[in-house]
Amino acid sequence: MPTVIFQLPDRTEHKVTAESGTVLMQAAVANGVQGIVAECGGNASCATCHVYVATAQSELVGPPNEVEDEMLDFTAAERRPTSRLSCQIQLTDTLDGLVVVVPEAQV
């Protein structure tokens, strides 16, 4: 089971362990991670689950698909090269130890 570390703007960390196959956003919501609102329920249509993936791990997560890429232009926080919608990241054992930062504008 992969563990993900959500870093909040105040530098606190929220460690979440979830079953492989779980969507990152679902794991965050189920564990009360601040700043992951997920208004659309994971349909990549609201951008309220925006996170920054740690630079060293961005290749493991892969690039956004076309729909996600367009939605990232509408996030509340600055879009960065490692921006992703957490509703579009499916957790696998390969992502164990993944670090994502919740943007300050969302908390």
KAKA-V887771 format. One record per pair of residues at least 24 apart in sequence whose ideal C-beta (glycine too) atoms are under 8 Angstrom apart, sorted by the first residue. I is the first residue (numbers start at 1). J is the second residue. D is the distance in whole Angstrom. If there is no record, write none. Layout:
# KAKA-V887771
I,J,D + I,J,D
This chain:
# KAKA-V887771
1,93,8 + 1,96,8 + 2,91,5 + 2,92,7 + 2,93,6 + 2,94,8 + 2,95,5 + 2,96,4 + 2,97,8 + 2,98,7 + 3,96,6 + 3,97,6 + 4,91,7 + 4,95,7 + 4,97,8 + 4,98,5 + 4,99,8 + 4,100,7 + 5,97,7 + 5,98,7 + 5,99,5 + 5,100,7 + 6,33,5 + 6,36,8 + 6,51,8 + 6,100,6 + 6,101,8 + 6,102,6 + 7,99,6 + 7,100,7 + 7,101,5 + 7,102,7 + 8,34,6 + 8,35,7 + 8,102,5 + 8,107,6 + 9,35,8 + 9,102,7 + 9,103,7 + 9,104,4 + 9,107,6 + 18,91,6 + 19,91,8 + 20,91,6 + 20,92,5 + 20,93,5 + 21,90,6 + 21,91,7 + 21,92,8 + 22,90,7 + 22,91,5 + 23,86,7 + 23,87,6 + 23,88,8 + 23,89,7 + 23,90,6 + 23,91,7 + 24,51,8 + 24,86,4 + 24,87,7 + 24,89,4 + 24,90,8 + 24,91,6 + 24,98,8 + 24,100,7 + 25,49,4 + 25,85,7 + 25,86,4 + 25,87,4 + 25,89,8 + 26,87,8 + 27,91,7 + 28,86,6 + 33,102,7 + 34,102,7 + 34,107,5 + 35,102,4 + 35,103,7 + 35,106,4 + 35,107,4 + 36,86,6 + 36,102,7 + 36,106,8 + 37,106,7 + 38,86,8 + 38,87,6 + 40,87,8 + 42,87,4 + 43,87,7 + 44,68,5 + 44,71,5 + 44,85,6 + 44,87,6 + 44,88,6 + 45,71,7 + 46,71,8 + 47,71,5 + 47,72,7 + 47,74,5 + 47,75,5 + 47,76,7 + 47,85,6 + 48,76,8 + 48,106,7 + 49,85,5 + 49,86,4 + 49,87,5 + 50,75,4 + 50,76,7 + 50,77,6 + 50,83,6 + 50,84,8 + 50,85,6 + 50,86,7 + 50,103,6 + 50,106,7 + 51,83,8 + 51,84,6 + 51,85,8 + 51,86,5 + 51,100,4 + 51,101,6 + 51,102,6 + 51,103,7 + 52,80,6 + 52,82,5 + 52,83,6 + 52,84,8 + 52,100,7 + 52,101,4 + 52,103,7 + 53,82,5 + 53,83,8 + 53,84,5 + 53,89,8 + 53,98,7 + 53,99,8 + 53,100,6 + 54,82,7 + 54,98,7 + 54,99,4 + 54,100,7 + 54,101,8 + 55,81,8 + 55,82,6 + 57,95,8 + 57,98,6 + 57,99,7 + 58,82,5 + 60,94,6 + 60,95,6 + 60,98,7 + 61,89,6 + 61,95,7 + 61,98,7 + 64,88,7 + 75,103,7 + 76,103,7 + 76,105,4 + 76,106,6 + 77,103,3 + 77,104,7 + 77,105,4 + 77,106,6 + 78,103,7 + 78,105,8
